[in-house]
């Protein structure tokens, strides 16, 4: 059996005010082309199809067309809601999705297990567990009459009981799969995740996944990685860098080959069609020498702040979306001994302030003198 594992598309993402729809279209076409080349038996989309719970019509068109295109090139498609998605709205799409041969799970219900048979005759079972907030963890376990689910237990306890209940029918003659949108202990953040949903209280151990599971396809952390556990546990990572904190990640997807009798073999495939996200540092002179091509750029300037500095950098680097003074420069200024203020004139105090702030611009001091004179 061959599986294409992808996650964390975040369609609708706006980067510092710049829409990225064109990038998403190119990247998701690359993903569809991969499916066309590999012809997987199953495509798993492990959550965060959208960047927001209220996606635009354009974002919805991109996602629906991509899911449809993947289904035409694969035996089956299973997609789950992530913490950025509106689970109820994805559930509302299930009528269309079922007719299109796509299995969507937007919220915890009693039919989270999807089954199928490949063209080669291999049966498979996939537990499709959408994002589950702490708030609804207890309610979800009570849905399955798991009466020991007290409210004061840890999030991981509730998730673990759900997984145990929903994988109890795994058999030795099928490929057993789990897809979930979770933070697991030992997973490394990609850099652009929603912090409130990746903190320790949301982390679950990989020991929750039974050893009878051949492959666990996770979404939520944007860095592609394997996390040690009783079964093969992988994050596919996002197919494009979501924010500047992810510039060091390698965007991509994962191809998995597995049979009921053999361990999963995992192959990473990079995605290359999104614009690069770069962070650069330097003086104006150093920045002037850079060739950033069409990359989106975050700039840390290693010069003292002054009026018009941002505009000069923007003129040199039109794709610079985030321009700021290097924190080290500001830290040096903060460490400077603050001047004694008693008995000093307003002009002297203002010049001391500029010095303390490492602000190197005589024109600002002259402007202060002019305004102060006019007011007095």
Secondary structure, DSSP 8 states (H G I E B T S, - for coil): -EEEEEB---BT-EETTEE-HHHHHHHHHHHHHHHHHH--SEEEE-S--BSSSS--HHHHHHHHHHHHHHHHTSS-EEEE--TTS-HHHHHHTHHHHHHTTEEEE-S--S--EEEEE-TTS-EEEEEEE----HHHHHHHHHHTT-TT--TTS-HHHHHHHHHHHHTTT--TTSEEEEEEE-EETT----S-S-GGGTSGGGEE-GGGS-TT-SEEEEES--S-EEE-SSSEEEE--BSS--SGGGTTS--EEEEEEEETTEEEEEEEEE---S--EEEEEE-HHHHHT---TT-EEEEEE-S-B-TTHHHHHHHH-TTEEEEEE-HHHHHHHHHS-----TT--HHHHHHHHHHHTTB--HHHHHHHHHHHHHH-
